[in-house]
Amino acid sequence: MFKKAIIALATIAALGATSMSSANAINLGSARDAAKVHRRTSVAPIAFSLYCLDHIEECSKSSKTQVAYTSKIRGLLASVNRSVNRSIRPLNERRDVWSLNPGFGDCDDYVMTKRSHLIRAGVPSGALRVAVVRTPRGEGHAILLVKTSAGEFVLDNLRKTIVKRNQTGYRFLRVASADPSRWTAN
């Protein structure tokens, strides 16, 4: 726990983020200025980095960056999206902690749980990209992108069905790469 606190403090200091705030409906744990710094430096969100300290096996770099889009993959994505959406009850967290398999949680908890289920089902981690977006209402939100041979598909706790990235209506702010510690601004 002490190691996590030191890493978090060092990351915050390195980013120059002096204040944190929550989005309107969903806590992503970063102020507007911190988001600008993140975009410039392509650094993963702090809460994601802390998650990776506890789940190193899920946060390693992957050489396989997409998966073939087959009926089996389509069914797996729909099944995982549906089952995780049903298993977690929505809760706007006071502290931004990205968790795996919680009973209650916000968007990032849904994302990490879906990502974990897909990795365990054999989907390469490099094809699974966490994305930080703005909804059409301007709220901060996290989703899971799955890179396939047919394009990028979105698993989202605000939707019952899987849609392509360009069908979400979201403004993409940052997206993880095949190396989850490296993020790019969009």
N, C-alpha and C positions, 0 to 999 in steps of 0.2 A: 504494500500500500504506500509506503514511504517513497519507493522508487517511482511509482506512478505520479505521486504529488510533485516530486522533483522534476520529472519529465514534463508534466503539464505546466509547471511554473516556468521552466526553461523555454518551452514552446511559446507560451504567452509573451514572455519577455522578448524572444526573438522576433515575434510578429509585431511587437509594439502595440498589442491590443490592451488598452487600459480599462476598457469598460465592456461589459457584455449586456445584451438585452435579448428579449425573446421576440419572436415574430408574433403577429396578431393572434393566430390560433394555434400555432405549432412552434415549439421552442427549438431553434436550431443553434442557440448559444453563441451568436455572434452579432456584434453591432455593425452598422453600416460601414464604418471605417475599417473594422477588422475584415469585412468581406472584400473591401478594395485591396487590402494587403494580401489576403489569400489569393485573389485573382492574379495579382502581380507575381507572386512567388510560387504559385501552384502547389501550395501546401494543403495536406488533408485537414479537415476540421479536427480540432483538438479532441473532441469527444470520440471521433472515429479512431484517432491514434491511440487513445486510452483503451478503446474496445480491442484494438489489435494487440495490445500488450497482454490481454487476457486470452486472446484467441489467435495466437501466432500462426497456427496451422491454416487458418482461413485467410490470412492476410499476406501470404507470400506471393511473390511475383510468379506469373504463369506465362509460359511461352505460347500456349494456345489462346488466341485472342477472340475466337468466335466459334460457334457451334453450328453444325448443319441444321437447317430448319426442316424438320420432318414432322410427320403427324405425331410421333412419339414425343418429341420435344414440345410441340404445341400443346399436347395433352398434359405433359408434366408441368409446364408453366402455368396453365389454367388451374390445374389441381392444387399446386403449391400456393398460388395467389389466393384462391378461394379458401383453402384450409387455414392459412395463416390469418387472413382477414377475419375469419370466424373465431380463431383461437385467442386473439388479443382484443381486449376491450379498450376502446379509445380513452386516453387520459392525457390531458395537457400537463406535462411534467414541469415542476418548478425548477429542477436542476436538469441540465442536458446530459443524460447518461444514456449511451447507446447500449441496449441490452439484447440478449438472446433468449427467446422463448419466455418473455414475461407474461403474466396474466393480464396486466394493464400496461399500456404504453402509448407513445406517440409515433409519428411516421418513421423515424429512424429505427425504432424497435421492430416495426413490421419489416423494414428493408433488411436489417441484419438477420432476422429470423428466416426470411425468404431466401436470402443469399446462402445461409448455412444449409438449409434444406436442399437447395439445388446442388450445392457442392457435394453434399453427402449422397445425392442421387447420381453423381457422376458428371455434372456439368463443370467444365473447367473454370476455375476462379477468374481467369483472364477474360472470359466472356461475360462476366457479371460485373457491372459498373454501377457504383452508387452515384447518384446525381442529386445535387442541391438545386432546387428550382423555385420560381415564384409562380403561384397560381394566378389565374385571371383576376382574382380578387386582391392580389398583391401579397398574399400570405407566403411565408417561407415554408418549404415542404421538401421532403426527401423521398426519392423513388429509386427503384432498381431497374436499370437498363440491362437487357440481355442482347448481346451482339450475336446475330445469326447470319447465315448466308442469305437470308431474305430481308435483312435490315435489323434495326434496333427495336425491340419490343419492351414495353413498360409494364412492370408489375407495381401496382399502386394500391394503397389501402383506401383511397377515395373512389376507386372504380371496382366494379364487379368483374369486368372483362379486361383482357389484355388488348392493348392498342399499340400501334406504331408510335414512335417518338414524335413524329410530326403531327399526330392526331390528338395530342394531349392538351394543346392550348397553353402549355406552360412556357415560361421563359427560363431557359437553362442558364444557370450561373456558373456552376463548376461540376465537372464530371471526373471520376476516378479513371485512371488508365488501367492497362493490364497489370501494372504494378500498383497496387492499391495505395501505396504511400505517395504516389505522384498523381496530382490532379491538374486538370487544365481548365482554363476559363473559356467560356463559350460566348 
